[in-house]
């Protein structure tokens, strides 16, 4: 087992010398928006699964209000700049270092902003748009959401801020849907590469499910209450031949601007995630084309949105797991809770409450089927222990230039505990998921049951002394986060795993040859009962179907206890092709016993350039 851990603690000092890594591969997201008149308690609900491929970490930050000097500017990823305002609002920030389109924000006014990829579209390439002046000064991408969080007091203002930025600079990604909400209203803002956009307000008594394509249909430019759009959004589509007003059909934004459907969406006539979301909300089986919004059959609560975000199409013809005999995350169906789901959240947004209670940010640290939703209150003044990675200024410096040490496995971070748990579960899903989900169901039900009592006490304290009220919310949020982390550690100890030992402390990505891996016999698992032909080795962020099989195996007493262990070798070149970035990495071993029972274990290896 590797004993040296590159923690990268001196982050600021080492920024210039550590290897920089490529941004994460985008793997889409899913969002659910529920209007305040459609919910049980009158809050507006924003549910979101953040999905990104590759080795990912998601640091959490509390950013306080900040004053800015005259002449200060914000510099975009492609070089453009815009003046900073004199004061920016406080916010909670969930970061995906290296990504331009993945961060989640909720600011002190209870304004949430998140997004889903919606490409490809019919629009031209980035280079074509630059050439004709529809992208200016390199365009804007990441900073749309950050600027909305820093400046918007309301969701509508957030949409207007984003629209103005797009009009000025042009949007750099092919297509994306931003979701901006507060305690009164939620908006779906569709951006197209260049300077065109359309936003629609979610009806108060309805819900919207956004997968990875546009969902806005008819656009009424005269209805200023419910639509905000480029003035030429229809004329431009006519000019490009994407809409014919002589057809007799009303203008349909999605039909005009989206690229033609392909694959299962073309075959079925709808995106399956939007379909199952609407089905769960309405209790009816939808038929395509699916509408922008649906009216839920019953009032919706926080657990209902959690259940949507945890869904794998269970009980439908699209469930390919054979009763969970196969992991639901690696079939040929793109499910809502998928292999690349890194974080999930349900944010309760309220209007007529103290500022510190305007948002309750229920969030997971990993896939929501194996991780609990822990309530983080907007009024906290520090993120919970184990979720802090660096000061916000350091985090901002890493946004587009993350270094490899940031991705080191680190036992002091709750993130890696929940990653371990989901990886252990995924290899033996049918036999252990029930135990894990029962644990988190109890946790969430207890937190929901205490919510009114906690908020009553917070209101009492806030009325007397805001600092005392915020300290109470910070302590309470931290206590629940610590409880969840501890329960995850206990679950890991209770679930069946094999003891894996990799003698090498470090491996360079340029190496050839083989890597020795030992499975140590225990009272629960004898090495003699393992089927070596089933064993594969790889990092958890790669599809297990691409992992490397064992080249050789032999029974040998490795640790001198008198019991035979299983010594294996794996070819290094195909294994090292799966490793990126080079960092202190958890390597996972999957296989089965000779009786067919699944087995899983891992050890840590320091991969070096």
FIVOLUM-432826 format. One record per residue (C-alpha): x, y, z. Coordinates in pm, whole numbers, padded with zeros to 5 digits, always signed. Layout:
<drenpas>
XYZ
...
</drenpas>
This chain:
<drenpas>
+00000+00000+00000
+00129+00346-00085
+00225+00522+00235
+00314+00870+00110
+00028+01108+00052
+00075+01424-00155
-00181+01639+00023
-00088+01956-00162
-00136+02161+00155
+00068+02460+00041
-00169+02529-00244
-00080+02889-00309
+00294+02836-00301
+00287+02542-00540
+00048+02673-00805
+00327+02762-01043
+00513+02434-01026
+00241+02170-01012
+00114+02005-01327
-00202+02161-01462
-00472+01929-01583
-00740+01933-01850
-01094+02040-01761
-01346+01769-01670
-01539+01600-01947
-01893+01730-01952
-02152+01459-01911
-02471+01662-01881
-02704+01723-01585
-03070+01711-01482
-03275+01987-01317
-03623+01993-01162
-03802+02323-01088
-04126+02329-00888
-04330+02649-00847
-04428+02768-00500
-04800+02696-00546
-04721+02336-00640
-04531+02252-00320
-04646+02131+00020
-04499+02418+00221
-04514+02699-00036
-04139+02701-00096
-04001+02701-00446
-03788+02391-00513
-03479+02360-00730
-03349+02005-00775
-03025+01952-00962
-02788+01664-01042
-02441+01783-01144
-02293+01532-01388
-01932+01546-01508
-01694+01278-01630
-01337+01209-01525
-01171+01237-01184
-01367+01510-01009
-01356+01691-00678
-01617+01944-00567
-01484+02189-00306
-01739+02393-00112
-01702+02758-00016
-01874+03032+00178
-01789+03364+00013
-01876+03676+00217
-01985+04011+00081
-01693+04192-00074
-01603+04553-00154
-01416+04616-00477
-01177+04889-00578
-01259+05138-00855
-01127+05012-01187
-01136+04646-01081
-01238+04412-01364
-01351+04053-01405
-01139+03862-01656
-01318+03590-01857
-01164+03257-01957
-01104+03372-02317
-00951+03705-02223
-01244+03947-02225
-01312+04174-01929
-01603+04356-01769
-01598+04612-01486
-01660+04476-01136
-01934+04639-00930
-01846+04821-00604
-01996+04546-00385
-02075+04179-00448
-02315+03963-00247
-02225+03671-00022
-02290+03321-00155
-02245+02948-00109
-02042+02802-00393
-02005+02439-00506
-01708+02428-00742
-01596+02190-01015
-01234+02301-01071
-01143+02314-01439
-01503+02346-01556
-01669+02647-01714
-02025+02518-01692
-02064+02318-01371
-02057+02535-01057
-02364+02582-00835
-02437+02906-00648
-02696+03031-00402
-02646+03387-00284
-02748+03576+00030
-03076+03688-00130
-03173+03327-00195
-03101+03343-00569
-02993+03005-00710
-02814+02952-01040
-02720+02619-01200
-02726+02480-01554
-02759+02185-01792
-02577+02129-02120
-02816+02153-02417
-02590+02112-02717
-02569+02056-03002
-02775+02330-03167
-02818+02449-03524
-02597+02753-03465
-02257+02792-03632
-01914+02727-03484
-01738+02951-03236
-01491+03058-03505
-01770+03152-03749
-01945+03361-03484
-01623+03539-03389
-01561+03619-03755
-01900+03781-03803
-01895+03966-03471
-02151+03760-03280
-01886+03672-03020
-01695+03973-02888
-01368+03980-02689
-01358+03601-02673
-01715+03570-02545
-01846+03467-02203
-01905+03126-02046
-01826+03049-01683
-01874+03400-01549
-02243+03424-01635
-02340+03221-01328
-02076+03376-01106
-02182+03731-01193
-02549+03645-01138
-02461+03512-00792
-02255+03820-00712
-02511+04079-00827
-02870+03953-00845
-03125+04024-00570
-03401+03836-00754
-03431+03561-01011
-03570+03800-01271
-03278+04035-01217
-03046+03736-01257
-03199+03654-01596
-03168+04017-01703
-02802+04030-01594
-02725+03711-01787
-02911+03836-02096
-02718+04163-02095
-02386+03978-02073
-02481+03754-02365
-02587+04054-02572
-02256+04225-02502
-02008+03940-02537
-02181+03641-02696
-02202+03295-02542
-01917+03052-02612
-02078+02708-02559
-02299+02542-02824
-02614+02557-02610
-02705+02552-02241
-03002+02595-02010
-02949+02811-01700
-03192+02784-01410
-03226+03093-01197
-03469+03096-00906
-03563+03267-00581
-03843+03227-00329
-04098+03383-00563
-04022+03255-00910
-03803+03030-01122
-03680+03090-01475
-03545+02863-01747
-03293+03055-01958
-03180+02893-02283
-02860+03028-02437
-02740+02960-02789
-02383+03013-02898
-02358+03376-02996
-02601+03645-02887
-02941+03474-02885
-03137+03356-02583
-03488+03284-02459
-03613+03263-02099
-03948+03144-01969
-04090+03176-01620
-04205+02854-01452
-04579+02879-01376
-04630+02895-00998
-04853+02587-00990
-04643+02375-01225
-04310+02193-01249
-04044+02172-01518
-03793+01891-01577
-03486+01985-01783
-03256+01708-01909
-02996+01799-02172
-03197+01964-02439
-03403+02278-02468
-03756+02258-02329
-03900+02603-02407
-04155+02568-02685
-04373+02866-02787
-04229+03210-02709
-04461+03508-02664
-04246+03820-02695
-04540+04039-02591
-04577+03858-02257
-04308+04040-02061
-04412+03879-01733
-04335+03527-01848
-04077+03567-02127
-03745+03743-02169
-03580+03685-02507
-03359+03831-02776
-03577+04079-02969
-03490+03900-03295
-03519+03546-03162
-03794+03465-03416
-03666+03679-03705
-03320+03524-03679
-03469+03172-03695
-03665+03275-04006
-03351+03423-04163
-03156+03101-04101
-03435+02883-04240
-03510+02720-03905
-03867+02847-03888
-04120+02914-04161
-04404+03143-04051
-04601+03032-04358
-04620+02681-04216
-04912+02784-04000
-04733+02654-03691
-04648+02882-03399
-04280+02953-03342
-04125+02676-03132
-03787+02768-02981
-03677+02410-02920
-03774+02296-03268
-03607+02595-03431
-03277+02610-03243
-03204+02251-03137
-03019+02014-03365
-03245+01729-03486
-03300+01455-03227
-03087+01142-03250
-03070+00798-03094
-03325+00706-02830
-03475+01057-02824
-03552+01026-03195
-03680+00671-03158
-03906+00747-02858
-04006+01102-02941
-03883+01240-02607
-03589+01251-02370
-03638+00966-02125
-03527+01165-01821
-03781+01439-01892
-04039+01167-01954
-03982+00988-01621
-03970+01319-01433
-04307+01425-01572
-04445+01077-01510
-04343+01083-01143
-04489+01432-01096
-04821+01376-01269
-04882+01005-01205
-04955+00969-01577
-04752+00827-01863
-04655+01120-02089
-04651+01106-02465
-04422+01311-02688
-04367+01584-02769
-04343+01669-02401
-04468+02007-02275
-04254+02275-02111
-04426+02231-01773
-04670+01993-01606
-04908+02029-01314
-04822+01780-01037
-05101+01545-00932
-05030+01626-00566
-04839+01891-00377
-04464+01828-00406
-04226+01807-00111
-03848+01799-00080
-03842+01413-00065
-04037+01395-00392
-03770+01591-00576
-03499+01381-00409
-03671+01069-00541
-03673+01207-00895
-03303+01284-00876
-03231+00931-00749
-03426+00762-01029
-03293+00488-01258
-03623+00420-01444
-03721+00157-01189
-04055-00003-01277
-04047+00108-01642
-03948-00066-01965
-03629+00141-01961
-03493-00024-01643
-03204-00237-01774
-03072-00361-01439
-03257-00693-01408
-03355-00616-01051
-03025-00441-00976
-02822-00746-01078
-02639-00493-01294
-02543-00152-01162
-02797+00104-01289
-02512+00342-01364
-02342+00145-01640
-02622+00026-01870
-02692+00169-02216
-02970+00387-02072
-02884+00741-01964
-03058+00754-01626
-03111+01056-01399
-02880+00929-01124
-02593+00813-01342
-02228+00712-01330
-02112+01072-01366
-02345+01226-01106
-02101+01399-00871
-02337+01599-00656
-02711+01634-00613
-02909+01906-00441
-03262+02014-00360
-03281+02379-00260
-03584+02506-00071
-03634+02874-00148
-03863+03079+00075
-03960+03445+00059
-04125+03557+00383
-03854+03441+00625
-03536+03597+00767
-03251+03624+00514
-03052+03347+00683
-03339+03103+00621
-03429+03202+00264
-03261+02890+00129
-03209+02540+00265
-02954+02373+00040
-03001+01997+00078
-02692+01852-00090
-02512+01521-00135
-02141+01450-00171
-02173+01203-00456
-02451+01010-00625
-02778+01062-00441
-02870+00691-00438
-02576+00623-00203
-02533+00962-00034
-02770+01151+00199
-02913+01495+00137
-02774+01710+00419
-02940+02049+00482
-02703+02346+00461
-02864+02672+00567
-02806+02990+00370
-02715+03174+00690
-02403+02968+00766
-02076+03157+00787
-01846+02861+00717
-01885+02533+00532
-01892+02215+00744
-01569+02047+00854
-01435+01809+00592
-01592+02008+00308
-01349+02301+00320
-01059+02277+00073
-00913+02628+00051
-00994+02994+00086
-01230+03124-00187
-00955+03335-00343
-00744+03022-00386
-01046+02837-00525
-01101+03113-00781
-00737+03091-00892
-00787+02717-00957
-01105+02755-01161
-00938+02730-01501
-00597+02599-01392
-00649+02317-01141
-00334+02126-01052
-00300+01751-01010
-00253+01758-00631
-00604+01896-00596
-00730+01550-00698
-00528+01351-00444
-00726+01105-00235
-00743+01269+00108
-00896+01105+00415
-00951+01446+00575
-01211+01529+00309
-01565+01395+00343
-01579+01382-00037
-01356+01076-00055
-01551+00886+00210
-01870+00921+00008
-01683+00829-00310
-01560+00512-00140
-01912+00428-00030
-02066+00467-00374
-01788+00262-00534
-01830-00021-00284
-02205-00023-00343
-02181-00004-00721
-01989-00331-00746
-02252-00527-00548
-02558-00311-00593
-02840-00559-00545
-02711-00701-00218
-02621-00378-00034
-02818-00082-00175
-03117-00155+00050
-02909-00122+00367
-02747+00201+00250
-03068+00364+00138
-03247+00269+00461
-02970+00441+00658
-03004+00761+00457
-03383+00748+00460
-03371+00751+00840
-03120+01035+00837
-03326+01250+00600
-03656+01181+00776
-03503+01287+01107
-03362+01606+00955
-03697+01691+00795
-03882+01622+01120
-03652+01861+01310
-03664+02135+01049
-03950+02337+01196
-03801+02323+01546
-03456+02426+01422
-03593+02716+01222
-03809+02837+01511
-03501+02856+01732
-03302+03022+01454
-03574+03287+01412
-03570+03354+01787
-03193+03401+01789
-03184+03603+01468
-03441+03846+01604
-03218+03919+01903
-02873+03893+01749
-02811+03805+01385
-02458+03682+01458
-02590+03443+01723
-02856+03313+01484
-02603+03254+01209
-02367+03082+01452
-02651+02850+01553
-02726+02762+01188
-02356+02709+01118
-02323+02475+01414
-02639+02284+01326
-02540+02242+00962
-02195+02126+01067
-02336+01875+01316
-02553+01710+01052
-02270+01704+00798
-02044+01538+01057
-02314+01286+01144
-02360+01192+00779
-01985+01159+00730
-01953+00935+01034
-02245+00717+00926
-02086+00680+00582
-01763+00559+00747
-01962+00311+00954
-02144+00181+00646
-01812+00127+00470
-01697-00079+00768
-02014-00287+00763
-02034-00359+00389
-01844-00659+00248
-01507-00565+00094
-01187-00755+00024
-00851-00641+00157
-00641-00525-00137
-00271-00447-00106
-00062-00281-00378
+00303-00294-00267
+00424-00019-00502
+00421+00328-00342
+00445+00518-00672
+00405+00449-01043
+00502+00676-01332
+00261+00710-01623
+00543+00630-01865
+00619+00289-01713
+00580-00047-01881
+00573-00393-01728
+00323-00507-01468
+00174-00398-01137
+00148-00649-00851
-00178-00653-00655
-00245-00879-00357
-00579-00989-00215
-00526-01075+00151
-00734-01361+00289
-00960-01282+00584
-01218-01457+00794
-01489-01334+00560
-01313-01414+00230
-01053-01680+00157
-00832-01611-00145
-00883-01976-00246
-01251-01899-00314
-01187-01611-00557
-01218-01663-00933
-00909-01485-01078
-01056-01482-01429
-01324-01234-01316
-01088-00976-01163
-01039-00637-01324
-00851-00328-01199
-00912+00040-01270
-01002+00385-01139
-01365+00435-01035
-01419+00725-01275
-01375+00494-01575
-01637+00248-01695
-01558-00090-01529
-01600-00250-01871
-01276-00075-01971
-01073-00191-01670
-00771-00417-01708
-00801-00795-01646
-00543-00983-01442
-00249-01114-01644
-00148-01379-01391
-00250-01510-01051
-00101-01732-00783
-00185-01835-00428
+00085-01724-00187
+00106-01633+00181
+00192-01265+00143
+00157-01147+00502
+00296-01452+00678
-00018-01546+00870
-00027-01902+00735
-00325-01844+00507
-00282-01832+00129
-00341-01493-00032
-00397-01421-00401
-00112-01246-00585
-00204-01090-00919
-00025-00899-01193
-00179-00643-01427
-00031-00496-01745
+00068-00135-01675
+00031+00029-02020
-00346-00030-02056
-00398+00059-01691
-00204+00384-01715
-00413+00492-02014
-00707+00509-01773
-00528+00737-01525
-00574+01114-01553
-00456+01322-01382
-00144+01175-01224
-00226+01197-00853
-00273+00993-00536
-00545+00766-00673
-00780+00501-00541
-00755+00191-00763
-01048-00048-00747
-01058-00423-00794
-01382-00592-00901
-01457-00960-00948
-01646-01251-00801
-01599-01564-00598
-01610-01907-00755
-01968-01922-00628
-02053-01606-00824
-02076-01356-00536
-01947-01007-00626
-01635-00882-00449
-01479-00537-00437
-01183-00365-00274
-00931-00088-00328
-00590+00045-00243
-00412+00374-00307
-00132+00442-00554
+00066+00761-00611
+00073+00809-00989
+00344+01045-01115
+00407+01211-01450
</drenpas>
